[in-house]
Amino acid sequence: EDSRRSLTLSDGRVLGVAKFNPRASRRSADDTLMNLLPTKHRVIRDRYNELRLRYGKYYSVLFRVYDNGVAYRFESAFPEDIEVREEVSEWNFAADLKVYWANEKNPFQELPLSQIDRATYSYLPVSMSDGNGHLFVLAEVDLFDYPNMLLRAGEGNSLFGEHPKMIGRTAGSRTFPWRLLTIGDDRELPEEAG
């Protein structure tokens, strides 16, 4: 299913929605990273294909496809500070997944995506399963100088990110948080997390 992504600045510019085709560049990586934390896996394989969509000289959107998931982030190169008014992060799913929903009122609730009360939100990460042994986790990383995102249920089988009314002022030249969806089975995701 199609899902929208964008950042709206206080001056009305919308990053990620353009009236012209962006310049696309691709690259692949297959590296190893040393995990500094004591976990089951000391060496982590960092293998992905990346698509960078460059919209003029001031911003890009990066998409990465990993062996076990997908991720995206915005990058900006504005010469002055910017004020982010809104971020759109939609996640539309083809099936009615079982969701593990957590917030201040319900520390842990398991329910179908289509039955989540739209007035409630969940903290990230949010775990989901399709009932056939496939697990999905929506998360965010690299939250430097940027508020964390909450999730709300949308129409049908969708989730969307939500922030305070005004996200805030930040450096014009920066990388924004990664938004990611990991995909695995009942054994893979717990092993990779630990």
N, CA, C and O of each residue as an XYZ file, in Angstrom:
776
protein
N       0.836     -1.183      0.000
C       0.000      0.000      0.000
C       0.882      1.248      0.000
O       1.964      1.242      0.587
N       0.430      2.308     -0.649
C       1.169      3.567     -0.662
C       1.179      4.195      0.723
O       0.195      4.110      1.459
N       2.286      4.821      1.072
C       2.426      5.513      2.346
C       3.132      6.834      2.096
O       4.102      6.885      1.339
N       2.654      7.911      2.727
C       3.237      9.242      2.515
C       4.288      9.553      3.560
O       4.204      9.090      4.697
N       5.300     10.357      3.159
C       6.331     10.864      4.047
C       6.628     12.307      3.650
O       6.826     12.603      2.471
N       6.660     13.203      4.634
C       7.016     14.591      4.331
C       7.336     15.339      5.617
O       6.974     14.911      6.713
N       8.025     16.471      5.457
C       8.275     17.422      6.537
C       7.770     18.773      6.062
O       8.120     19.210      4.966
N       6.951     19.443      6.869
C       6.464     20.784      6.529
C       7.173     21.792      7.415
O       7.177     21.662      8.639
N       7.771     22.797      6.791
C       8.475     23.845      7.529
C       7.518     24.993      7.831
O       6.483     25.129      7.178
N       7.860     25.819      8.815
C       6.981     26.918      9.232
C       6.784     27.956      8.131
O       5.799     28.694      8.157
N       7.705     28.028      7.156
C       7.534     28.984      6.059
C       6.692     28.417      4.919
O       6.530     29.074      3.891
N       6.145     27.188      5.087
C       5.263     26.600      4.086
C       5.926     25.600      3.150
O       5.231     24.861      2.453
N       7.249     25.561      3.119
C       7.913     24.566      2.271
C       7.597     23.165      2.783
O       7.548     22.928      3.990
N       7.382     22.239      1.845
C       7.094     20.853      2.201
C       8.175     19.981      1.586
O       8.291     19.886      0.364
N       8.971     19.342      2.447
C      10.037     18.464      1.988
C       9.460     17.073      1.744
O       8.738     16.538      2.586
N       9.777     16.493      0.597
C       9.283     15.166      0.264
C       8.135     15.185     -0.722
O       7.725     14.136     -1.219
N       7.610     16.372     -1.012
C       6.551     16.541     -2.007
C       7.036     17.613     -2.969
O       7.196     18.772     -2.586
N       7.268     17.228     -4.211
C       7.833     18.190     -5.165
C       7.055     18.151     -6.471
O       6.432     17.149     -6.820
N       7.110     19.273     -7.181
C       6.443     19.367     -8.477
C       7.354     18.919     -9.608
O       6.954     18.948    -10.772
N       8.567     18.507     -9.284
C       9.519     18.039    -10.294
C      10.108     16.718     -9.841
O      10.054     16.378     -8.659
N      10.666     15.983    -10.772
C      11.276     14.702    -10.436
C      12.612     14.922     -9.739
O      13.429     15.715    -10.207
N      12.840     14.237     -8.638
C      14.127     14.362     -7.949
C      15.221     13.630     -8.713
O      14.945     12.762     -9.542
N      16.459     13.990     -8.424
C      17.607     13.270     -8.985
C      17.861     12.055     -8.097
O      18.009     12.192     -6.883
N      17.912     10.883     -8.690
C      18.070      9.643     -7.931
C      19.486      9.123     -8.054
O      20.077      9.150     -9.133
N      20.027      8.648     -6.943
C      21.316      7.954     -6.953
C      21.180      6.715     -6.088
O      20.434      6.699     -5.109
N      21.908      5.686     -6.463
C      21.830      4.405     -5.761
C      23.211      3.954     -5.325
O      24.218      4.264     -5.961
N      23.233      3.218     -4.232
C      24.469      2.580     -3.800
C      24.115      1.377     -2.936
O      23.007      1.269     -2.412
N      25.075      0.485     -2.804
C      24.923     -0.690     -1.951
C      26.069     -0.720     -0.967
O      27.150     -0.199     -1.242
N      25.832     -1.336      0.188
C      26.878     -1.481      1.200
C      26.789     -2.877      1.798
O      25.709     -3.457      1.909
N      27.928     -3.394      2.175
C      28.007     -4.668      2.880
C      29.190     -4.557      3.831
O      30.313     -4.934      3.497
N      28.917     -4.034      5.019
C      29.942     -3.756      6.017
C      29.685     -4.571      7.266
O      28.637     -5.201      7.412
N      30.650     -4.550      8.159
C      30.454     -5.122      9.487
C      30.682     -4.028     10.519
O      31.575     -3.192     10.376
N      29.866     -4.049     11.549
C      29.958     -3.084     12.635
C      30.250     -3.839     13.923
O      29.739     -4.939     14.132
N      31.053     -3.264     14.766
C      31.338     -3.859     16.076
C      30.333     -3.300     17.079
O      30.250     -2.086     17.266
N      29.577     -4.173     17.716
C      28.608     -3.772     18.723
C      29.360     -3.456     20.018
O      30.066     -4.313     20.548
N      29.214     -2.245     20.523
C      29.907     -1.833     21.739
C      29.205     -2.296     23.010
O      29.795     -2.293     24.090
N      27.937     -2.695     22.873
C      27.170     -3.157     24.020
C      27.275     -4.676     24.141
O      27.392     -5.369     23.130
N      27.234     -5.193     25.357
C      27.305     -6.649     25.515
C      25.991     -7.305     25.073
O      24.994     -7.249     25.793
N      25.994     -7.919     23.902
C      24.821     -8.609     23.370
C      25.254     -9.940     22.778
O      26.437    -10.280     22.777
N      24.292    -10.678     22.283
C      24.566    -11.983     21.699
C      25.458    -11.868     20.465
O      26.311    -12.724     20.232
N      25.265    -10.822     19.682
C      26.015    -10.640     18.437
C      27.009     -9.491     18.592
O      26.606     -8.328     18.639
N      28.293     -9.802     18.671
C      29.344     -8.789     18.816
C      29.590     -8.075     17.487
O      29.847     -6.871     17.463
N      29.509     -8.818     16.385
C      29.701     -8.263     15.049
C      28.343     -8.244     14.349
O      27.635     -9.250     14.314
N      27.997     -7.097     13.800
C      26.708     -6.927     13.129
C      26.960     -6.665     11.646
O      27.778     -5.822     11.277
N      26.245     -7.397     10.814
C      26.371     -7.178      9.374
C      25.445     -6.035      8.977
O      24.254     -6.052      9.287
N      25.996     -5.052      8.296
C      25.263     -3.866      7.849
C      25.214     -3.908      6.327
O      26.060     -3.321      5.652
N      24.207     -4.613      5.790
C      24.095     -4.791      4.339
C      22.773     -4.190      3.872
O      21.709     -4.520      4.397
N      22.853     -3.307      2.881
C      21.645     -2.648      2.380
C      21.854     -2.118      0.967
O      22.980     -1.991      0.486
N      20.737     -1.815      0.322
C      20.701     -1.055     -0.927
C      20.052      0.277     -0.594
O      19.040      0.324      0.104
N      20.632      1.353     -1.092
C      20.163      2.698     -0.744
C      19.747      3.453     -2.003
O      20.404      3.382     -3.042
N      18.640      4.176     -1.881
C      18.173      5.094     -2.915
C      18.110      6.471     -2.288
O      17.422      6.665     -1.286
N      18.823      7.432     -2.867
C      18.788      8.822     -2.409
C      18.035      9.635     -3.463
O      18.423      9.668     -4.631
N      16.959     10.288     -3.036
C      16.211     11.185     -3.911
C      16.572     12.610     -3.518
O      16.240     13.067     -2.424
N      17.256     13.309     -4.422
C      17.744     14.670     -4.165
C      16.781     15.665     -4.800
O      16.583     15.664     -6.015
N      16.186     16.515     -3.964
C      15.227     17.528     -4.410
C      15.928     18.883     -4.404
O      15.907     19.587     -3.395
N      16.537     19.246     -5.504
C      17.269     20.503     -5.550
C      18.524     20.425     -4.705
O      19.075     19.345     -4.491
N      18.975     21.585     -4.222
C      20.226     21.575     -3.456
C      20.026     21.578     -1.955
O      21.006     21.529     -1.212
N      18.767     21.636     -1.472
C      18.570     21.801     -0.043
C      18.083     20.583      0.734
O      18.153     20.582      1.963
N      17.592     19.545      0.058
C      17.215     18.372      0.847
C      17.142     17.108     -0.002
O      17.012     17.146     -1.225
N      17.233     15.975      0.718
C      17.160     14.644      0.119
C      16.324     13.756      1.023
O      16.137     14.043      2.206
N      15.825     12.673      0.444
C      15.202     11.604      1.225
C      15.972     10.330      0.905
O      16.134      9.967     -0.260
N      16.443      9.655      1.947
C      17.177      8.396      1.790
C      16.262      7.239      2.142
O      15.549      7.280      3.145
N      16.286      6.200      1.308
C      15.565      4.963      1.564
C      16.585      3.843      1.562
O      17.443      3.781      0.681
N      16.499      2.967      2.530
C      17.383      1.799      2.580
C      16.550      0.530      2.704
O      15.568      0.474      3.445
N      16.968     -0.479      1.963
C      16.356     -1.797      2.053
C      17.421     -2.742      2.581
O      18.463     -2.936      1.954
N      17.152     -3.324      3.731
C      18.049     -4.276      4.384
C      17.538     -5.694      4.146
O      16.453     -5.886      3.597
N      18.322     -6.681      4.559
C      17.871     -8.067      4.481
C      16.613     -8.280      5.323
O      15.790     -9.138      5.004
N      16.463     -7.505      6.396
C      15.357     -7.714      7.326
C      14.551     -6.446      7.596
O      14.025     -6.277      8.696
N      14.444     -5.551      6.610
C      13.626     -4.377      6.848
C      13.883     -3.230      5.882
O      14.653     -3.345      4.929
N      13.216     -2.133      6.161
C      13.329     -0.922      5.354
C      13.448      0.280      6.291
O      12.993      0.235      7.434
N      14.058      1.345      5.797
C      14.212      2.551      6.602
C      14.251      3.771      5.683
O      14.598      3.665      4.506
N      13.894      4.918      6.230
C      14.029      6.170      5.483
C      14.364      7.289      6.456
O      14.100      7.203      7.655
N      14.958      8.347      5.898
C      15.226      9.561      6.666
C      15.340     10.736      5.704
O      15.652     10.564      4.526
N      15.084     11.927      6.223
C      15.303     13.172      5.494
C      16.684     13.700      5.840
O      17.174     13.495      6.950
N      17.312     14.384      4.883
C      18.552     15.122      5.106
C      18.351     16.513      4.522
O      17.802     16.660      3.430
N      18.799     17.539      5.252
C      18.647     18.903      4.745
C      19.996     19.605      4.712
O      20.925     19.254      5.440
N      20.074     20.606      3.847
C      21.311     21.389      3.703
C      20.972     22.871      3.563
O      21.572     23.566      2.743
N      20.021     23.360      4.350
C      19.656     24.777      4.316
C      20.734     25.592      5.026
O      21.268     25.148      6.042
N      21.058     26.764      4.514
C      22.111     27.572      5.150
C      21.689     28.171      6.491
O      22.543     28.532      7.301
N      20.383     28.279      6.732
C      19.886     28.869      7.973
C      19.117     27.811      8.773
O      18.735     26.773      8.233
N      18.894     28.083     10.068
C      18.064     27.194     10.885
C      16.672     27.095     10.272
O      16.219     28.008      9.582
N      16.002     25.979     10.530
C      14.641     25.779     10.034
C      13.742     25.437     11.213
O      14.200     24.978     12.259
N      12.454     25.673     11.016
C      11.465     25.311     12.021
C      10.530     24.284     11.392
O       9.846     24.575     10.411
N      10.505     23.094     11.956
C       9.663     22.021     11.434
C       8.303     22.111     12.108
O       8.195     22.024     13.332
N       7.270     22.285     11.297
C       5.911     22.416     11.813
C       5.206     21.065     11.896
O       4.439     20.819     12.826
N       5.468     20.185     10.918
C       4.743     18.913     10.874
C       5.574     17.860     10.152
O       6.323     18.169      9.225
N       5.434     16.631     10.583
C       6.029     15.502      9.881
C       4.922     14.514      9.555
O       4.125     14.168     10.427
N       4.863     14.058      8.311
C       3.924     13.016      7.911
C       4.719     11.725      7.761
O       5.679     11.659      6.994
N       4.308     10.708      8.499
C       4.920      9.384      8.417
C       3.788      8.372      8.461
O       3.314      8.006      9.537
N       3.355      7.920      7.289
C       2.262      6.956      7.188
C       2.819      5.567      6.939
O       3.807      5.393      6.226
N       2.173      4.594      7.532
C       2.536      3.190      7.340
C       1.249      2.436      7.057
O       0.474      2.154      7.971
N       1.019      2.108      5.788
C      -0.182      1.388      5.369
C       0.159     -0.075      5.116
O       1.129     -0.386      4.426
N      -0.641     -0.960      5.676
C      -0.388     -2.389      5.580
C      -1.516     -3.067      4.807
O      -2.667     -2.637      4.866
N      -1.178     -4.121      4.089
C      -2.154     -4.847      3.273
C      -3.062     -5.733      4.116
O      -4.144     -6.106      3.662
N      -2.645     -6.080      5.342
C      -3.421     -6.978      6.196
C      -3.712     -6.327      7.536
O      -3.072     -5.349      7.922
N      -4.685     -6.883      8.235
C      -5.057     -6.418      9.571
C      -4.165     -7.118     10.588
O      -4.522     -8.172     11.114
N      -3.004     -6.530     10.860
C      -2.004     -7.137     11.732
C      -2.418     -7.065     13.199
O      -3.191     -6.193     13.595
N      -1.895     -7.988     13.996
C      -2.057     -7.932     15.447
C      -0.985     -6.970     15.963
O       0.192     -7.121     15.637
N      -1.386     -5.989     16.762
C      -0.483     -4.925     17.211
C      -0.347     -4.979     18.725
O      -1.320     -5.219     19.439
N       0.870     -4.754     19.204
C       1.145     -4.654     20.634
C       1.271     -3.165     20.947
O       2.313     -2.561     20.692
N       0.208     -2.572     21.502
C       0.018     -1.134     21.659
C       0.342     -0.736     23.087
O      -0.192     -1.338     24.018
N       1.194      0.252     23.292
C       1.587      0.649     24.651
C       1.594      2.166     24.792
O       2.110      2.882     23.934
N       1.010      2.645     25.894
C       1.056      4.070     26.228
C       0.892      4.225     27.736
O       0.908      3.233     28.465
N       0.734      5.460     28.209
C       0.650      5.703     29.650
C      -0.564      5.036     30.290
O      -0.483      4.588     31.434
N      -1.684      4.962     29.579
C      -2.912      4.391     30.145
C      -2.937      2.870     30.055
O      -3.477      2.205     30.939
N      -2.356      2.315     28.992
C      -2.324      0.864     28.795
C      -0.886      0.451     28.545
O      -0.393      0.572     27.424
N      -0.196     -0.042     29.590
C       1.211     -0.378     29.405
C       1.445     -1.400     28.301
O       2.515     -1.409     27.692
N       0.460     -2.267     28.030
C       0.650     -3.265     26.985
C      -0.720     -3.806     26.599
O      -1.431     -4.368     27.432
N      -1.083     -3.637     25.346
C      -2.379     -4.075     24.865
C      -2.186     -4.757     23.514
O      -1.504     -4.218     22.643
N      -2.777     -5.929     23.332
C      -2.677     -6.667     22.070
C      -4.036     -6.635     21.383
O      -5.028     -7.087     21.955
N      -4.094     -6.095     20.140
C      -5.361     -6.012     19.436
C      -5.139     -5.890     17.933
O      -4.043     -5.523     17.509
N      -6.154     -6.189     17.114
C      -6.011     -6.024     15.665
C      -5.837     -4.548     15.307
O      -6.420     -3.675     15.951
N      -5.050     -4.279     14.302
C      -4.784     -2.907     13.857
C      -6.081     -2.158     13.570
O      -6.210     -0.988     13.931
N      -7.036     -2.815     12.927
C      -8.300     -2.159     12.561
C      -9.160     -1.795     13.769
O     -10.102     -1.014     13.635
N      -8.854     -2.347     14.951
C      -9.671     -2.090     16.131
C      -9.019     -1.138     17.138
O      -9.541     -0.952     18.238
N      -7.908     -0.547     16.780
C      -7.258      0.402     17.686
C      -8.090      1.682     17.744
O      -8.474      2.232     16.712
N      -8.358      2.140     18.943
C      -9.091      3.390     19.135
C      -8.245      4.540     18.581
O      -7.110      4.738     19.013
N      -8.787      5.286     17.640
C      -8.027      6.367     16.996
C      -7.700      7.514     17.939
O      -6.857      8.354     17.625
N      -8.357      7.558     19.089
C      -8.062      8.618     20.066
C      -6.830      8.279     20.900
O      -6.324      9.135     21.626
N      -6.340      7.038     20.807
C      -5.175      6.643     21.601
C      -3.912      6.715     20.752
O      -3.976      6.765     19.524
N      -2.788      6.719     21.410
C      -1.489      6.727     20.740
C      -0.648      5.619     21.341
O      -1.010      5.039     22.365
N       0.471      5.328     20.706
C       1.418      4.357     21.248
C       2.816      4.923     21.149
O       3.145      5.673     20.230
N       3.635      4.545     22.124
C       5.056      4.856     22.064
C       5.724      3.920     21.058
O       5.219      2.834     20.775
N       6.844      4.347     20.533
C       7.667      3.470     19.707
C       8.692      2.786     20.596
O       9.104      3.380     21.592
N       9.116      1.591     20.294
C       8.746      0.803     19.122
C       7.379      0.149     19.286
O       6.903     -0.066     20.401
N       6.754     -0.165     18.137
C       5.489     -0.890     18.098
C       5.731     -2.202     17.370
O       6.236     -2.218     16.247
N       5.366     -3.309     18.023
C       5.529     -4.641     17.434
C       4.200     -5.107     16.857
O       3.132     -4.793     17.383
N       4.287     -5.861     15.765
C       3.098     -6.385     15.097
C       3.386     -7.791     14.600
O       4.543     -8.162     14.401
N       2.323     -8.578     14.396
C       2.490     -9.898     13.794
C       1.309    -10.178     12.879
O       0.224     -9.621     13.046
N       1.546    -11.057     11.905
C       0.482    -11.393     10.958
C      -0.227    -12.699     11.305
O      -1.112    -13.125     10.563
N       0.137    -13.343     12.410
C      -0.480    -14.599     12.797
C       0.115    -15.815     12.109
O      -0.270    -16.944     12.415
N       1.043    -15.609     11.190
C       1.701    -16.704     10.467
C       3.183    -16.800     10.822
O       3.965    -17.368     10.060
N       3.575    -16.254     11.966
C       4.969    -16.327     12.392
C       5.832    -15.173     11.927
O       7.030    -15.160     12.211
N       5.262    -14.194     11.216
C       6.025    -13.030     10.749
C       5.833    -11.876     11.726
O       4.709    -11.531     12.090
N       6.941    -11.290     12.141
C       6.922    -10.167     13.070
C       7.405     -8.898     12.378
O       8.258     -8.945     11.491
N       6.851     -7.772     12.794
C       7.206     -6.467     12.255
C       7.388     -5.519     13.436
O       6.613     -5.562     14.392
N       8.400     -4.671     13.376
C       8.615     -3.690     14.437
C       8.849     -2.331     13.794
O       9.769     -2.163     12.994
N       8.007     -1.357     14.151
C       8.191      0.035     13.730
C       8.985      0.747     14.814
O       8.642      0.676     15.994
N      10.043      1.431     14.411
C      10.901      2.093     15.394
C      11.513      3.348     14.788
O      11.305      3.652     13.614
N      12.267      4.066     15.601
C      12.999      5.247     15.150
C      14.349      5.253     15.855
O      14.470      4.799     16.993
N      15.351      5.770     15.171
C      16.688      5.894     15.760
C      17.302      7.209     15.318
O      16.849      7.827     14.355
N      18.341      7.630     16.033
C      19.075      8.857     15.728
C      18.211     10.094     15.961
O      18.016     10.911     15.061
N      17.696     10.216     17.192
C      16.792     11.312     17.553
C      17.527     12.531     18.102
O      17.047     13.160     19.045
N      18.647     12.868     17.550
C      19.397     14.029     18.024
C      18.640     15.320     17.721
O      18.306     15.579     16.565
N      18.365     16.135     18.746
C      17.726     17.444     18.595
C      16.400     17.354     17.841
O      16.110     18.176     16.972
N      15.603     16.345     18.185
C      14.325     16.129     17.493
C      13.440     15.300     18.420
O      13.925     14.345     19.026
N      12.145     15.640     18.548
C      11.286     14.893     19.478
C      10.933     13.505     18.955
O      10.910     13.263     17.748
N      10.657     12.597     19.896
C      10.243     11.269     19.469
C       8.836     11.323     18.881
O       8.047     12.216     19.188
N       8.548     10.351     18.033
C       7.267     10.272     17.343
C       6.360      9.298     18.093
O       6.819      8.271     18.592
N       5.088      9.625     18.167
C       4.064      8.723     18.677
C       3.293      8.186     17.482
O       3.293      8.812     16.422
N       2.639      7.045     17.628
C       1.826      6.485     16.548
C       0.356      6.509     16.924
O      -0.015      6.313     18.081
N      -0.472      6.755     15.916
C      -1.929      6.658     16.040
C      -2.431      5.763     14.922
O      -1.781      5.609     13.888
N      -3.603      5.173     15.145
C      -4.235      4.368     14.100
C      -4.910      5.290     13.104
O      -5.475      6.318     13.476
N      -4.846      4.914     11.835
C      -5.510      5.667     10.779
C      -6.660      4.855     10.200
O      -7.185      3.952     10.850
N      -7.038      5.182      8.990
C      -8.103      4.459      8.299
C      -7.650      3.047      7.964
O      -6.498      2.837      7.583
N      -8.546      2.080      8.104
C      -8.232      0.708      7.706
C      -7.046      0.143      8.459
O      -7.015      0.151      9.689
N      -6.069     -0.348      7.711
C      -4.889     -0.990      8.293
C      -3.683     -0.060      8.224
O      -2.670     -0.401      7.614
N      -3.786      1.107      8.843
C      -2.689      2.065      8.751
C      -2.346      2.658     10.113
O      -3.168      2.702     11.028
N      -1.107      3.109     10.209
C      -0.610      3.842     11.365
C       0.020      5.123     10.850
O       0.539      5.158      9.734
N      -0.021      6.168     11.649
C       0.654      7.399     11.257
C       1.323      8.037     12.464
O       0.851      7.928     13.596
N       2.443      8.709     12.187
C       3.215      9.368     13.229
C       2.581     10.670     13.653
O       1.906     11.337     12.869
N       2.807     11.029     14.916
C       2.288     12.283     15.439
C       3.312     12.906     16.377
O       3.984     12.211     17.139
N       3.416     14.223     16.308
C       4.307     15.003     17.168
C       3.500     16.105     17.844
O       2.315     16.270     17.557
N       4.132     16.858     18.736
C       3.469     18.051     19.272
C       3.082     18.989     18.118
O       3.538     18.810     16.988
N       2.251     19.974     18.407
C       1.758     20.873     17.358
C       2.882     21.470     16.518
O       2.794     21.479     15.290
N       3.915     21.958     17.146
C       5.088     22.480     16.432
C       6.274     21.645     16.863
O       6.591     21.590     18.052
N       6.931     20.998     15.926
C       8.041     20.117     16.284
C       9.208     20.921     16.829
O       9.798     20.544     17.842
N       9.551     22.035     16.167
C      10.572     22.899     16.730
C      11.628     23.366     15.759
O      11.680     22.937     14.606
N      12.482     24.271     16.259
C      13.573     24.857     15.485
C      14.783     23.940     15.587
O      15.072     23.377     16.642
N      15.483     23.803     14.465
C      16.646     22.943     14.425
C      17.627     23.465     13.380
O      17.301     24.366     12.607
N      18.800     22.909     13.363
C      19.813     23.307     12.378
C      19.297     23.025     10.965
O      18.638     22.012     10.730
N      19.594     23.907     10.045
C      19.144     23.740      8.665
C      19.912     22.675      7.909
O      19.401     22.099      6.949
N      21.127     22.413      8.333
C      21.949     21.389      7.693
C      22.102     20.230      8.684
O      22.848     20.323      9.658
N      21.375     19.131      8.412
C      21.346     18.037      9.379
C      20.753     16.778      8.758
O      20.218     16.800      7.649
N      20.864     15.678      9.504
C      20.127     14.466      9.178
C      19.006     14.340     10.200
O      19.185     14.655     11.376
N      17.864     13.881      9.743
C      16.706     13.678     10.612
C      16.666     12.218     11.060
O      17.410     11.397     10.523
N      15.815     11.876     12.031
C      15.789     10.496     12.526
C      15.431      9.483     11.441
O      14.669      9.774     10.518
N      16.000      8.294     11.578
C      15.595      7.165     10.745
C      14.242      6.676     11.233
O      14.024      6.551     12.438
N      13.338      6.401     10.316
C      12.067      5.726     10.586
C      12.224      4.349      9.957
O      12.573      4.251      8.781
N      11.977      3.294     10.705
C      12.281      1.969     10.165
C      11.235      0.930     10.518
O      10.524      1.036     11.518
N      11.167     -0.079      9.661
C      10.306     -1.235      9.850
C      11.173     -2.463      9.688
O      11.701     -2.719      8.606
N      11.322     -3.231     10.770
C      12.074     -4.484     10.680
C      11.086     -5.613     10.449
O       9.942     -5.566     10.902
N      11.547     -6.620      9.741
C      10.694     -7.739      9.352
C      11.448     -9.022      9.663
O      12.622     -9.151      9.314
N      10.794     -9.961     10.309
C      11.433    -11.232     10.626
C      10.419    -12.266     11.037
O       9.215    -12.075     10.865
N      10.910    -13.368     11.585
C      10.001    -14.378     12.098
C      10.138    -14.454     13.615
O      10.875    -13.674     14.219
N       9.435    -15.384     14.218
C       9.413    -15.500     15.684
C      10.780    -15.681     16.295
O      10.966    -15.368     17.471
N      11.753    -16.178     15.536
C      13.099    -16.418     16.069
C      14.063    -15.293     15.723
O      14.902    -14.926     16.545
N      13.955    -14.735     14.504
C      14.953    -13.762     14.034
C      14.949    -12.462     14.819
O      16.004    -12.017     15.271
N      13.789    -11.845     14.992
C      13.778    -10.521     15.627
C      14.246    -10.553     17.062
O      15.045     -9.694     17.434
N      13.806    -11.491     17.908
C      14.363    -11.506     19.268
C      15.869    -11.733     19.286
O      16.563    -11.144     20.114
N      16.393    -12.576     18.391
C      17.842    -12.825     18.350
C      18.593    -11.569     17.943
O      19.644    -11.267     18.509
N      18.060    -10.819     16.954
C      18.743     -9.627     16.480
C      18.674     -8.498     17.506
O      19.554     -7.638     17.542
N      17.644     -8.498     18.331
C      17.514     -7.460     19.355
C      18.457     -7.700     20.520
O      18.788     -6.760     21.244
N      18.893     -8.918     20.716
C      19.716     -9.215     21.880
C      21.039     -9.713     21.482
O      21.868    -10.016     22.341
